[in-house]
């Protein structure tokens, strides 16, 4: 047994001249002849130890990723990772590995195709680059939770087995629930609205499921949704203001607490976040966006459309950056027939809705808006869509017995990280992706 208590690689500067113990993975052996180095990796980073002939010989029978404890004296060395290294080392092999890993993770990047990276995720995610991606994802969730907690929101966890489709339509996973048909939740929408009637302000971080047969670079079938819902709002602009506050808080948290990860990933953080009227990011009405696309970009498929294509979103993102210096743009007033039945119409123009999408660098990141809050309005909306109120009995009870004007939004975690880092595929930001082709690992 080694005599010292373990420290992390990031703490070496605090122990110069003293003997310490590092524990972690054998990241690399650099055999240079006269001088040899062991590079060890732990959760905080990497560090190197200078090896003599005896220490080097003891490692010849094991492979990288073996688990080691390395005791040595901390010496300042400008050429070493982090500026420090261990000398006069004693090595304990805790758990030897005898075969090479399926992907090499001791290079600057994992030099493998995306399917190989994903299929070997249990090892490839150990690479500092991929590890940093998921640390940032954790940072996004932490920043989201912390800001909403400061704003007196209550965190809830809603069922993922539900009795009816949340967003309507056929894109649901059906599950046999002891002889009954249940569904995997497409969102926590119904339940978070119900809980506005209890707490006024609620949020949730959890998985959602969409049985959509797509295989694009920005879609997956299971993802993490960061949802918030709150009452006593004026309209959807109240929700847009909350979105702006939360997004700015998340980015501030990442810049403060994840600077090393951002640097490793060469992240291009949004530099200019200009709020409109001091309250929210720049916005444009859906109708004006369609006209802008036709007039400034020559888009020819805009007339009568009820949604934006990915190319339209990209062009609008380009316009927002040029016109407002912002990586973010709200598009408000989508047609009601494109929005779920619980969406509140624009009182001045009922064809359009009090809803929005937030584009981040030309890709939809958030959908949100104002919801209906009167029971009679729900009955009418369900009838217009051809739905039976009996399929939504418990949901409707929340409105039968009084709900305030309310609204909310949902952020797709993996898409946020993808856009922040400029990743080519959302699967690189997804821990274990689930799509039409992948159920493992």
C-alpha positions, 0 to 999 in steps of 0.5 A: 500500500502507498503511504499518502492520501490520494490527490487529483492531477489538478492539485499538483501545484499545491504540493510542490516538493512533497510526495503525493499519490495519484490514482487513475488510468494509464493514459499513455507510456512514452518510452524515449530511451534515456527518459521515460514517462507515464501519463496518468488520467483521472477525473480532473485531467492528466499528469506525467511521472518520470520513470526509471528502468525498474518502473518501466519494466513493471509496466511492460505487461499491461495495456493502456487503461489499466488502473494505477496508483502512482506515488512520487515527489511533485516537481515543477516542470514547464514542459509537463502537462499542467506544469508539474510532474512526479519524480522518484515514483512508486507504482501500484497496479490496482487493476491491470488491462491486458488488451488494447481498447477498441478505440485509441483514446490517448490521441488528441481526438478519437480518430474513428467514424461516428458509428464506431465512437458510439458503438464503443462509447463505454471506452471512447467517452473516456477521451478528454474531448468527449468527456468535456462535452458531457461535462458541459451538458451537466453544466447546462442542466446545473445552470438551468436548475440553479437559476430557476431555483433562484426564481422560486421554481419547484423541481418536479418529476412527472410520469414517463408512462402516460395514458394518452399522447401529450402532443397528439399525433401518431409519433408515440411509443406504445407500451403494454401496461398490464393489458392496457395501452400506455405511451412513453411521454412525449413531454411533461406538458400536461403534468407541468401545467397541472402543477402550475395549479399547485406551485405556480412555478415548476420545472423538470429535467428529464427524458422525453420520447418521440417515435419519429422515423427520422435519421437526421443529424439534429434529431434523436428519438429520446432526449433530455428536455429542460422544461419550465412552466409558470403562472400569472403571465401577461402573454407569451412575451412574459415567457420569452423574457423568462427564456432570455433570463434562463439562457443567459444564466446558463451561459454565464454558469458555463463561462464561470465554472466550465472554462477549461472544458470550453477551451478544450472544445474550442467553443465559440461562446455567444459574444453578443446577446442583445435583448430587445427592449431590455427584456428578451432576445430579438424577435420577429413575427412568423408572417414577417419572417416569411416575407423577409425570407422571400425578399432578402434571401429569395426563398420561393416556398414561403407562401401559405406555409405553416412552419419553417424549414431547417434552411429557413431557420438557418437563413433567419439565424444569419439575419439575426446575427447580421441585423442584431448581433445576436446568435438568438432569435425568437420567431413568434406567432406561428399558425394555430393549426401548427401548434398543439391544442393547448396553445393560446391564440393571439386575441387580435389574430386568432389564426396565429398563436401566442407561441414562439420558437427560439432559434440558436445559430439558425436551429430551433432550440426552444418551443414555448408560449402561452397556454389556454387556461379556461376550461371552456376554451379547452373543450372548444379546442378539443372539439375543433381538433376532433378529440374527445374530452373523456381522453383528457379527463384528469388534465381538464380537471385542473382547468375546471377548478381554476388555473391562472394565465400561464405558459412555459417552454422546453429546451432540448439539452443535446441540441443546445450543446450541439449548437453551442459547440458546433458539433456536426451531429447531435449524437455527439452530444447524446450520452447513449443515442437512441434513434431508428437504428440504435438501441445499444450500448 
